[in-house]
Amino acid sequence: MKTTHLIVDGMLSGTGIRDGVHGGYLETSVIGVSSGLAGRISEWLERYENAHFFQFENAAENELLDKQGVEIARSLKAELPGARVTFFSNAKLKEIPLD
């Protein structure tokens, strides 16, 4: 899978990775990430969705999830060096820098 911009986000009903150019969500198997990273994304996404169901009322949990999301985005960037990778916090409704 060749794309120029991947967005890691915890949106409900998403896969955790959004195509920043064409829109829509991408499966980890399609873009070719390692099984270890795919598992991390899946586990993180489940916890992020849970936080959403509780209306992001736990600020400490939101911070932890966003920190983990940034780390996932960095790992994704390392595995797919040709892609621009960013992280979008659904709790804060804004992009969080990776650096």
Beta strands, then each sheet from edge to edge (+ up, - down):
strand 1: 5-9
strand 2: 17-19
strand 3: 84-89
strand 4: 94-96
sheet 1: 2+ 1- 3- 4+
end
